[in-house]
Amino acid sequence: CFDFIITSRAIKFMNLSLLLYEVKRVLRNFGRLIIVYDCGDALWVRALERLGVPVDVGTKDKTQRTKELLAILRFIGFRAIEIIGITSVPLSLFNHLPRSFIKLIEVLDKPRIFGARIVCIVAEARR
């Protein structure tokens, strides 16, 4: 059994339900699961989806929204303790910008206002 399990941006490559059932099986009671994932909460992601442009932020070709992931976690028996929006822009964008623009992007990058692109959820397993 484990006290903590961390998944970092990998859930989009897995069967989410099977993953979460297995994680819950191997976590101790009140063990913590930390999920960092690409989500579809950002306004620009939702706008592109409405235009029919696929955005690689979900699982199995489906954009994963935070509220949907929370519902799945609750159904499987997890309790969300904390939800943290990390960024509303793709992290890869920072690799292509001159350093002078990075500070500007950091000022404009407000996940709580524009919706999150990357989210961290801390959840607790309950038996």
Disulfide bonds with the S-S distance in Angstrom:
none
